[in-house]
Amino acid sequence: MKRITWHKHHKWFGLCISFFMLMFCLSGIVLNHRSLVADMNVSRKYLPTRYHYDRWNNGLLRGTLPYTGADSMPSILIYGSGGLWQTHADASSITDFNRGLPRGADYRNIRRVVSTPSGSLFAVSPFGLYRCGADGCWTTVSLPLEGDERLTDIEIMGDTLVVVSRSYLYLSIAPYTDFHKIQPDTPDGYDGRVSWFRTVWLLHSGELFGTVGKLVVDGIALILILLCLTGLACWCLPGCTKRLRSRHRTTVGTTRLTRFSLLWHNRIGRWTIVLTLLICLTGWCLRPPVMIPLVMNKMKPLPGTLLSNPNPWHDRLRLLRYDEACGDWLLSTSEGFFALSLPEGTVKRLTDTPPVSVMGLNVLQKDMAGRWLCGSFSGLYVWDRQQCTSTDYFTHVSAPTKSGAPFGQQAISGFSSDFAAGPFPVGYGEGTEAIPQPEELSTLPMSLWNAALEVHSGRIYIGSAATLFFIFVAGLAAMWCLWSGWKLKNGRRRTEN
């Protein structure tokens, strides 16, 4: 290909992708340090209206819990991605129930609430376990967590309270002041392999190699930012210099800055081409269509990396429920469902289970007939564990034997059976009309981390369609821009020689 063609490709692809590349880099740095930004929020009123809460969508209503407070009046607690609210069976009035919780939206992303036999409330978010006293104020409960461990669920049976993280279980009995960490036994058939998708995901963020890896990827993001800025400078400054000359003004400053920008744009791009191409390639692989074969295939974990962990449940645990009918604990993981015995920690893999989105369950509770309702972004299914049957909640046809796409026709984010309106599911996008949502909840803050995720995935620009093609197109454009710049510079060097 002629040098002039490489130059045009590099110039125009670079101009088209520069804004999005800057957003990729800045949001990626935020995503790599969630704990550091957990206290920072972004108001939804400054975001597109699809991010506003409407009819309890976007996970605002994940579940509910009947509750009798200090006033002895029966009420219902609503919990979800924006915190907790107290209401009654007719949902005629809804009041805030977040007193004492940290202000950060990440801390108020309540995964579940349970009530002890004595009437105490416990709530769990990814960043903390909270307990509500008789005064209606929440306090943080300390857990013996490892590093940056995230919490996913909480369950109670009698006076036994179990908190679930992504890697361990934490068991406590009344008065719930001490928690004992439990690592479930290695399941039968465990071979230690991990999905290619998980490996590429952690490689893209650098987390595969721990904190050092994340800092290296942060450095690559800064390099890409410099390439974007110096490239834009090389495009803009010659025009500025020409206009200054036409006005008989000095051009020494703009000329020097142009040469400086071009020099370092070429040097940085040439020295870091392997790293910048790798970060673009791994990010491109994390969305369809490339992600599909990555999700479906597994590999042995790379030695010395985060995935090479002696805990067979590392980053695999999701939800836990006690099943009275079977007398065991039902454990949902990224590897499927298991029957669990506590405190022994023995597990048994369950078969004939309903399909679950790769993004995990959002609903796991029993219906009036004692069957399990299993809701995720792949749909809502009724699972009769004794009869080993699963049916679609809406169509009543048999559930597929394999999980489908991450998003199905019905993306379920919540469910409630505690209101006078009767049982109802909540869709992630469409929400529910079963109970009214107060208008003041529509612009509750979003965590800075979640806002960065929307920017990084491209959904902030074009909505959910970005999942299908935005990353695919943007990734190809970014890689071609880098490659054409490499070819352009190498062609120039060969010509000079």
Secondary structure, 3 states (H helix, E strand, C coil): CCHHHHHHHHHHHHHHHHHHHHHHHHHHHHHCCCHHHCCCEECHHHCCHHHCCCCCCCCCCCEEEEEECCCCCEEEEEEECCEEEEECCCCCCCEECCCCCCCCCCCCCCCEEEECCCCCEEEEECCEEEEECCCCCEEEECCCCCCCCCEEEEEEECCEEEEEECCCEEEEECCCCCCEEECCCCCCCCCCCEEHHHHHHHHHHCHHHHHHHHHHHHHHHHHHHHHHHHHHHHHHHHHHHHHHHHCCCCCHHHHHHHHHHHHHHHHHHHHCHHHHHHHHHHHHCCCCCCHHHHHHCEECCCCCCCCCCCCCCCCCEEEEEEECCCCEEEEEECCEEEEECCCCCCEEECCCCCCCCCCCEEEEEECCCCCEEEEECCEEEEEECCCCEEEECCCCCECCCCCCCCCCCCCEEEEECCCCCCCEEEECCCECCCCCCCHHHCCCCEEHHHHHHHHHHCHHHHHHHHHHHHHHHHHHHHHHHHHHHHHHHHHHHHHHC
